[in-house]
Amino acid sequence: MPQLDSSKNLLHSPHPLVVGAVSTAETLEAVASNPALAEGCDLLELRLDSIDLAPDESRPLAQKLKVPLLITARHPEEGGMYNLDPSERATLLEAHLDLAALMDVELRSALELQAVIAKAKTRNVGVIGSFHDFNATPGDEVLRGAADFALQFKLEAVKVATALQSPQDLARLIQLVAAEKRLPISVMGMGSLGRASRLVLAKCGSLLNYGYVGESNAPGQWAATELRKLLNAL
């Protein structure tokens, strides 16, 4: 069964974890039939919005995976595909809760998806509140506010992913990781500095560090297997 580890254990790991993002139906089918494709991944993220399969099609494939699952159905304004409304995203998430160790919900969706968040908690699925900015790295107040918002909604962790325009942006993300002690945090950069940022931030305390399996779904990602090798070497 995919839920091989508890959310508590995963979110309190003493070392950085590698998340392999699965963003297409073809990749999900490939990993389900060949587990070696997920080698080096501590978790697999199922991007249920972009995989674009009905639950009765995706669930049998997800059940074959041997790695703990993180499920998400992304908001359209934070990279989500097919312009899914809140009820459609909630339906996808709820249909896979019993297979998941963790669930990612954008902080902007915490209110409208509070019912599925509550269901996740009753099933001991850890909930991550995420914030994505594909254009820039916002000010420090916004960055710190992401963790504040996650705590307000009693979420178990926070994820921040921003576009880096300069080394100074990366320095601010490093400071964010170093300063946040209230809950587990994952921070990563996107763009031309994205790859470097993911290595540096993982070593500075970012818990969940995302690479791709099959096809990249964010600028600046490493292949998950390569990310694992590099983190082991550093």
Beta strands, then each sheet from edge to edge (+ up, - down):
strand 1: 17-22
strand 2: 43-47
strand 3: 69-72
strand 4: 102-106
strand 5: 126-133
strand 6: 157-163
strand 7: 185-190
strand 8: 208-213
sheet 1: 7+ 6+ 5+ 4+ 3+ 2+ 1+ 8+
end
